[in-house]
Amino acid sequence: MDMGAIRRRLTLGTAVLTASGLLALAGPVGEASAASPCAGRKVRTLPFSTGHVDVHKKRGYVCAVTYPKKVGARRYMMVSVQARGSERVPNAGRFVRYAGPVRVHAGHRCVRIKGAVGSGSVSTGWILC
């Protein structure tokens, strides 16, 4: 074999490995790969009559998002997170898909979470202590 053939085979092998690595990193496509706007692991789901609030936690941060039961028309939605000893951080308005995300550094402190969609709402006491 001459040097040109060896180079071509090495280039082809490198291209195949790169392509397979990129496909592996891309992961599944479709609804199964739909990501939450919050990073971290889901620690709570707070259901109420017109929707639910998902609570995620990662590295001392707590993140919350309010989702309606039925997506469609714009309607009033609200989510707020308050770490003990800090002020409440709200996100409210007329949204279609979700309200939030609201992210707060809580460390190891307790948090209070509120969420609402239309006339339904949920409010917790101090949780995740």
Backbone as a chain_set.jsonl record, in Angstrom:
{"seq": "MDMGAIRRRLTLGTAVLTASGLLALAGPVGEASAASPCAGRKVRTLPFSTGHVDVHKKRGYVCAVTYPKKVGARRYMMVSVQARGSERVPNAGRFVRYAGPVRVHAGHRCVRIKGAVGSGSVSTGWILC", "coords": {"N": [[0.835, -1.18, 0.0], [0.454, 2.204, -0.774], [1.325, 5.508, 0.509], [-0.746, 7.318, 0.002], [-3.082, 5.772, -0.146], [-3.245, 4.819, 2.464], [-3.615, 7.212, 3.872], [-6.131, 7.969, 2.837], [-7.769, 5.896, 3.827], [-7.468, 6.296, 6.599], [-8.594, 8.863, 6.826], [-11.222, 8.341, 5.984], [-12.016, 6.526, 8.006], [-11.828, 8.205, 10.259], [-13.805, 10.081, 9.611], [-16.114, 8.48, 9.651], [-16.189, 7.664, 12.358], [-16.483, 10.18, 13.598], [-18.975, 11.007, 12.587], [-20.661, 8.989, 13.661], [-20.316, 9.496, 16.379], [-21.439, 12.08, 16.605], [-24.108, 11.506, 15.969], [-24.757, 9.876, 18.123], [-24.601, 11.701, 20.231], [-26.665, 13.406, 19.59], [-29.031, 12.141, 20.315], [-32.387, 10.904, 21.073], [-35.064, 11.793, 18.844], [-37.923, 13.86, 18.742], [-40.987, 13.748, 20.673], [-40.156, 12.474, 22.972], [-37.749, 13.59, 23.623], [-38.335, 16.082, 24.536], [-37.484, 18.856, 26.329], [-37.456, 20.232, 29.617], [-37.932, 23.659, 30.614], [-36.469, 24.146, 32.848], [-33.405, 23.31, 34.431], [-31.911, 20.367, 35.854], [-32.99, 17.891, 38.311], [-36.34, 16.695, 38.571], [-38.147, 17.403, 41.42], [-40.621, 17.766, 42.615], [-44.109, 17.688, 41.789], [-46.753, 19.785, 41.673], [-50.015, 19.5, 41.689], [-53.087, 21.072, 40.581], [-56.483, 22.282, 40.049], [-56.6, 23.47, 37.439], [-54.139, 23.058, 36.249], [-50.592, 22.369, 36.662], [-47.614, 22.615, 38.713], [-44.244, 22.244, 38.094], [-41.372, 21.4, 39.896], [-37.951, 21.82, 40.026], [-34.582, 20.902, 40.94], [-31.196, 21.825, 41.283], [-27.868, 21.874, 42.14], [-28.183, 23.581, 44.444], [-29.937, 25.455, 43.442], [-33.34, 26.25, 42.901], [-35.964, 25.695, 40.707], [-38.972, 26.606, 39.089], [-41.92, 25.934, 37.158], [-45.045, 26.715, 35.751], [-47.651, 24.891, 34.311], [-50.484, 24.726, 32.118], [-53.537, 22.707, 32.117], [-54.831, 22.472, 29.677], [-53.494, 23.414, 26.695], [-53.51, 26.265, 24.621], [-55.42, 28.841, 24.113], [-54.444, 32.18, 25.107], [-53.977, 32.761, 28.532], [-54.259, 33.806, 31.972], [-51.403, 33.156, 33.854], [-49.282, 32.186, 36.543], [-46.29, 31.949, 38.438], [-44.306, 31.584, 41.322], [-41.401, 31.723, 43.375], [-39.97, 31.487, 46.551], [-37.226, 31.706, 48.557], [-36.443, 30.865, 51.912], [-36.058, 33.642, 53.967], [-35.5, 35.342, 51.91], [-36.696, 37.497, 49.23], [-39.797, 37.1, 47.417], [-39.865, 35.744, 44.127], [-41.532, 36.434, 41.334], [-43.325, 35.412, 38.308], [-45.61, 36.457, 36.175], [-48.448, 36.686, 34.011], [-50.126, 36.771, 30.79], [-50.07, 33.848, 29.214], [-49.404, 31.194, 26.8], [-48.292, 28.532, 26.757], [-46.662, 28.013, 29.125], [-45.824, 29.378, 32.395], [-43.017, 31.012, 33.604], [-39.621, 29.962, 33.321], [-38.87, 30.237, 36.835], [-36.098, 30.883, 38.7], [-34.238, 30.354, 41.607], [-31.67, 30.849, 43.979], [-31.385, 28.694, 46.534], [-29.822, 27.192, 48.197], [-29.449, 25.277, 51.036], [-31.814, 25.998, 52.12], [-35.315, 26.272, 53.005], [-38.085, 26.46, 50.709], [-40.84, 28.331, 49.33], [-43.556, 27.857, 47.211], [-45.689, 29.085, 44.685], [-48.363, 28.804, 42.374], [-50.46, 29.444, 39.534], [-53.179, 29.075, 37.254], [-55.456, 30.645, 35.4], [-58.419, 30.522, 37.223], [-57.687, 28.577, 39.026], [-55.363, 27.53, 41.559], [-52.286, 26.884, 43.385], [-50.537, 26.586, 46.444], [-47.737, 26.246, 48.476], [-46.47, 25.336, 51.711], [-43.49, 25.812, 53.614], [-41.144, 24.001, 51.917], [-38.881, 21.37, 50.775], [-36.748, 21.395, 52.594]], "CA": [[0.0, 0.0, 0.0], [1.215, 3.449, -0.792], [0.95, 6.467, 1.551], [-2.019, 7.942, -0.352], [-4.166, 4.852, 0.223], [-3.303, 4.798, 3.931], [-4.232, 8.477, 4.285], [-7.547, 7.93, 2.489], [-8.443, 5.003, 4.773], [-7.5, 6.972, 7.897], [-9.555, 9.955, 6.726], [-12.543, 7.734, 5.951], [-12.284, 5.999, 9.349], [-12.068, 9.343, 11.15], [-15.103, 10.661, 9.263], [-17.161, 7.569, 10.121], [-16.234, 7.771, 13.819], [-17.026, 11.495, 13.951], [-20.413, 11.003, 12.288], [-21.372, 8.149, 14.632], [-20.29, 10.208, 17.661], [-22.428, 13.161, 16.557], [-25.443, 10.906, 16.03], [-24.976, 9.399, 19.495], [-24.825, 12.866, 21.082], [-27.938, 14.034, 19.235], [-30.06, 11.507, 21.124], [-33.657, 10.64, 20.401], [-35.736, 12.937, 18.24], [-39.371, 13.79, 18.899], [-41.566, 14.167, 21.941], [-39.421, 11.876, 24.08], [-36.613, 14.424, 23.973], [-38.799, 17.415, 24.903], [-36.809, 19.225, 27.561], [-38.093, 21.225, 30.472], [-37.183, 24.916, 30.649], [-35.631, 24.132, 34.054], [-32.364, 22.291, 34.488], [-31.858, 19.613, 37.098], [-33.954, 16.797, 38.465], [-37.662, 17.088, 39.047], [-38.318, 16.955, 42.795], [-42.029, 17.815, 42.98], [-45.159, 18.146, 40.892], [-47.835, 20.305, 42.504], [-51.206, 19.58, 40.836], [-54.277, 21.803, 40.989], [-57.605, 22.021, 39.154], [-56.431, 23.931, 36.053], [-52.78, 22.824, 35.763], [-49.644, 21.855, 37.653], [-46.321, 23.287, 38.819], [-43.101, 21.341, 38.199], [-40.273, 21.975, 40.676], [-36.676, 21.166, 39.746], [-33.507, 21.335, 41.828], [-29.855, 21.518, 40.798], [-26.757, 22.607, 42.745], [-28.637, 24.641, 45.336], [-30.939, 26.295, 42.782], [-34.681, 25.694, 42.75], [-36.598, 26.274, 39.525], [-40.369, 26.193, 38.999], [-42.652, 26.29, 35.945], [-46.467, 26.389, 35.811], [-48.22, 24.423, 33.045], [-51.94, 24.554, 32.143], [-54.022, 21.389, 31.694], [-55.141, 22.563, 28.249], [-52.719, 24.44, 26.003], [-54.282, 26.827, 23.52], [-55.619, 30.289, 24.186], [-53.709, 32.895, 26.147], [-54.705, 32.914, 29.789], [-53.416, 34.253, 33.083], [-50.615, 32.14, 34.554], [-48.343, 32.767, 37.49], [-45.455, 31.075, 39.246], [-43.372, 32.336, 42.153], [-40.571, 30.938, 44.282], [-39.374, 32.295, 47.599], [-36.348, 31.0, 49.487], [-36.632, 31.398, 53.264], [-35.162, 34.756, 54.252], [-35.355, 36.156, 50.698], [-37.957, 37.978, 48.674], [-40.481, 36.27, 46.436], [-39.53, 36.038, 42.731], [-42.695, 35.994, 40.559], [-43.459, 35.576, 36.872], [-47.045, 36.387, 35.936], [-48.898, 37.312, 32.778], [-50.997, 35.965, 29.944], [-49.203, 32.967, 28.451], [-50.064, 30.095, 26.098], [-47.767, 27.212, 27.106], [-46.25, 27.908, 30.529], [-45.319, 30.564, 33.076], [-41.704, 30.725, 34.177], [-39.153, 29.416, 34.589], [-38.368, 31.109, 37.888], [-34.96, 30.185, 39.297], [-33.795, 31.027, 42.825], [-30.651, 30.116, 44.733], [-31.909, 28.405, 47.868], [-28.856, 26.477, 49.018], [-30.151, 24.244, 51.804], [-32.96, 26.63, 52.774], [-36.659, 25.9, 52.578], [-38.675, 27.344, 49.704], [-42.295, 28.404, 49.23], [-43.863, 27.931, 45.783], [-47.076, 29.374, 44.338], [-48.635, 28.737, 40.953], [-51.866, 29.635, 39.186], [-53.618, 29.123, 35.863], [-56.851, 31.073, 35.45], [-58.962, 30.627, 38.577], [-57.107, 27.549, 39.883], [-54.031, 27.875, 42.068], [-51.684, 26.031, 44.4], [-49.57, 27.28, 47.283], [-47.153, 25.323, 49.439], [-45.788, 25.897, 52.867], [-42.045, 25.692, 53.429], [-40.81, 22.631, 51.484], [-37.51, 21.076, 50.314], [-35.82, 21.841, 53.636]], "C": [[0.875, 1.236, 0.0], [0.656, 4.401, 0.271], [-0.398, 7.124, 1.253], [-3.204, 7.084, 0.064], [-4.339, 4.801, 1.743], [-3.982, 6.064, 4.446], [-5.732, 8.488, 4.009], [-8.325, 7.051, 3.471], [-8.531, 5.632, 6.167], [-8.525, 8.102, 7.899], [-10.978, 9.416, 6.735], [-12.922, 7.195, 7.331], [-12.585, 7.109, 10.34], [-13.434, 9.968, 10.88], [-16.25, 9.792, 9.775], [-17.293, 7.651, 11.638], [-16.827, 9.101, 14.266], [-18.53, 11.535, 13.729], [-21.183, 10.157, 13.301], [-21.38, 8.795, 16.013], [-21.308, 11.331, 17.708], [-23.846, 12.619, 16.621], [-25.759, 10.401, 17.437], [-25.262, 10.559, 20.432], [-26.168, 13.525, 20.809], [-29.093, 13.429, 20.02], [-31.34, 11.3, 20.351], [-34.305, 11.919, 19.903], [-37.233, 12.765, 18.436], [-39.793, 14.205, 20.287], [-40.812, 13.6, 23.134], [-38.259, 12.751, 24.515], [-37.026, 15.844, 24.347], [-38.235, 17.769, 26.267], [-37.622, 20.257, 28.324], [-37.291, 22.517, 30.402], [-36.271, 25.015, 31.872], [-34.607, 23.009, 33.96], [-32.444, 21.553, 35.819], [-32.909, 18.521, 37.148], [-35.264, 17.313, 39.021], [-37.841, 16.525, 40.456], [-39.771, 16.965, 43.238], [-42.883, 18.171, 41.776], [-46.326, 18.534, 41.783], [-49.083, 20.465, 41.638], [-52.284, 20.479, 41.443], [-55.297, 21.707, 39.864], [-57.371, 22.41, 37.7], [-55.02, 23.73, 35.506], [-51.901, 22.187, 36.819], [-48.36, 22.68, 37.62], [-45.259, 22.211, 38.961], [-41.972, 22.069, 38.914], [-39.025, 21.144, 40.423], [-35.612, 21.711, 40.683], [-32.166, 20.912, 41.24], [-28.846, 22.449, 41.456], [-27.197, 23.788, 43.599], [-29.654, 25.581, 44.723], [-32.258, 25.54, 42.701], [-35.343, 26.443, 41.599], [-38.022, 25.74, 39.441], [-41.009, 26.73, 37.722], [-44.107, 25.855, 36.127], [-46.961, 26.023, 34.416], [-49.739, 24.341, 33.161], [-52.325, 23.126, 31.76], [-54.284, 21.365, 30.2], [-54.359, 23.725, 27.646], [-53.559, 24.971, 24.862], [-54.333, 28.329, 23.598], [-54.742, 30.898, 25.283], [-54.582, 33.015, 27.385], [-53.717, 33.314, 30.876], [-52.729, 33.047, 33.719], [-49.613, 32.848, 35.439], [-47.555, 31.659, 38.169], [-44.539, 31.967, 40.072], [-42.653, 31.387, 43.091], [-39.964, 31.894, 45.292], [-38.522, 31.393, 48.472], [-36.5, 31.652, 50.856], [-35.581, 32.467, 53.55], [-34.94, 35.67, 53.067], [-36.721, 36.624, 50.229], [-38.502, 37.006, 47.643], [-40.08, 36.715, 45.031], [-40.676, 35.527, 41.867], [-42.488, 36.115, 39.047], [-44.941, 35.383, 36.576], [-47.378, 37.109, 34.642], [-49.844, 36.402, 32.035], [-50.119, 35.158, 28.995], [-50.024, 31.865, 27.791], [-49.614, 28.754, 26.65], [-47.398, 27.061, 28.572], [-45.827, 29.265, 31.065], [-44.01, 30.185, 33.739], [-40.721, 30.522, 33.065], [-38.69, 30.508, 35.558], [-37.303, 30.323, 38.638], [-34.415, 31.002, 40.458], [-32.702, 30.188, 43.474], [-31.144, 29.939, 46.156], [-30.869, 27.769, 48.766], [-29.554, 25.326, 49.707], [-31.344, 24.826, 52.55], [-34.274, 26.092, 52.227], [-37.145, 26.895, 51.518], [-40.189, 27.273, 49.784], [-42.613, 28.64, 47.757], [-45.355, 28.184, 45.604], [-47.215, 29.283, 42.827], [-50.114, 28.902, 40.696], [-52.041, 29.599, 37.684], [-55.097, 29.461, 35.915], [-57.318, 31.207, 36.888], [-58.403, 29.576, 39.53], [-55.713, 27.938, 40.339], [-53.572, 26.839, 43.082], [-50.674, 26.87, 45.166], [-49.05, 26.282, 48.299], [-46.721, 26.072, 50.682], [-44.3, 25.832, 52.585], [-41.714, 24.233, 53.11], [-39.345, 22.57, 51.075], [-36.463, 21.556, 51.324], [-34.618, 20.924, 53.744]], "O": [[1.896, 1.301, 0.683], [-0.383, 4.117, 0.867], [-1.127, 7.455, 2.188], [-4.207, 7.595, 0.563], [-5.464, 4.746, 2.241], [-4.821, 6.004, 5.345], [-6.517, 8.954, 4.835], [-9.419, 7.419, 3.9], [-9.556, 5.511, 6.837], [-9.248, 8.276, 8.88], [-11.847, 9.965, 7.412], [-14.052, 7.396, 7.775], [-13.488, 6.98, 11.167], [-14.142, 10.343, 11.815], [-17.246, 10.312, 10.276], [-18.411, 7.704, 12.152], [-17.6, 9.137, 15.224], [-19.275, 12.033, 14.572], [-22.252, 10.567, 13.755], [-22.358, 8.656, 16.748], [-21.971, 11.526, 18.727], [-24.705, 13.22, 17.267], [-26.901, 10.489, 17.888], [-26.082, 10.425, 21.34], [-26.749, 14.139, 21.704], [-30.042, 14.137, 20.357], [-31.387, 11.49, 19.136], [-34.114, 12.992, 20.475], [-37.757, 11.658, 18.314], [-39.073, 14.913, 20.991], [-40.832, 14.198, 24.209], [-37.823, 12.667, 25.663], [-36.173, 16.723, 24.465], [-38.477, 17.066, 27.248], [-38.37, 21.045, 27.745], [-36.085, 22.477, 30.155], [-35.394, 25.877, 31.922], [-34.897, 21.914, 33.478], [-32.988, 22.072, 36.793], [-33.616, 18.26, 36.175], [-35.297, 18.239, 39.831], [-37.706, 15.32, 40.668], [-40.126, 16.232, 44.161], [-42.437, 18.866, 40.862], [-46.83, 17.717, 42.554], [-49.207, 21.46, 40.924], [-52.375, 20.624, 42.662], [-55.01, 21.11, 38.826], [-57.893, 21.747, 36.804], [-54.726, 24.188, 34.402], [-52.388, 21.549, 37.752], [-48.06, 23.352, 36.633], [-45.353, 21.358, 39.844], [-41.65, 23.211, 38.585], [-39.034, 19.924, 40.582], [-35.716, 22.839, 41.165], [-32.014, 19.789, 40.759], [-28.954, 23.67, 41.342], [-26.638, 24.879, 43.485], [-30.19, 26.436, 45.427], [-32.28, 24.333, 42.459], [-35.288, 27.671, 41.529], [-38.259, 24.559, 39.691], [-40.69, 27.827, 37.263], [-44.371, 24.751, 36.604], [-46.72, 26.752, 33.454], [-50.245, 23.926, 34.204], [-51.53, 22.413, 31.147], [-54.001, 20.374, 29.527], [-54.541, 24.877, 28.039], [-54.255, 24.202, 24.198], [-53.392, 29.013, 23.195], [-54.356, 30.232, 26.243], [-55.77, 33.329, 27.298], [-52.504, 33.178, 30.718], [-53.371, 32.058, 34.074], [-49.155, 33.95, 35.138], [-48.077, 30.578, 38.44], [-44.051, 32.986, 39.583], [-43.209, 30.386, 43.541], [-39.501, 32.978, 44.936], [-39.021, 30.433, 49.058], [-36.667, 32.869, 50.946], [-34.382, 32.236, 53.399], [-34.254, 36.684, 53.198], [-37.757, 36.213, 50.752], [-37.767, 36.199, 47.074], [-39.965, 37.912, 44.765], [-40.8, 34.318, 41.672], [-41.597, 36.824, 38.578], [-45.468, 34.278, 36.709], [-46.673, 38.031, 34.232], [-50.309, 35.394, 32.566], [-49.501, 35.712, 28.085], [-51.174, 31.623, 28.157], [-50.451, 27.915, 26.982], [-47.782, 26.076, 29.203], [-45.513, 30.181, 30.305], [-43.917, 29.134, 34.373], [-41.007, 30.905, 31.931], [-38.19, 31.556, 35.149], [-37.566, 29.234, 39.148], [-34.158, 32.197, 40.316], [-32.795, 28.962, 43.516], [-31.303, 30.91, 46.895], [-31.015, 27.802, 49.988], [-30.181, 24.491, 49.054], [-31.834, 24.223, 53.505], [-34.33, 25.532, 51.132], [-36.667, 28.028, 51.448], [-40.753, 26.281, 50.246], [-42.019, 29.511, 47.123], [-46.183, 27.577, 46.283], [-46.299, 29.642, 42.088], [-50.938, 28.544, 41.537], [-51.169, 30.034, 36.932], [-55.904, 28.673, 36.408], [-56.7, 31.913, 37.684], [-58.623, 29.674, 40.737], [-54.969, 28.591, 39.607], [-54.36, 26.029, 43.571], [-50.034, 27.757, 44.601], [-49.827, 25.552, 48.914], [-46.623, 27.299, 50.684], [-43.893, 25.799, 51.424], [-41.967, 23.339, 53.918], [-38.656, 23.59, 51.034], [-35.412, 22.065, 50.937], [-33.738, 21.155, 54.573]]}, "num_chains": 1, "name": "protein.A"}
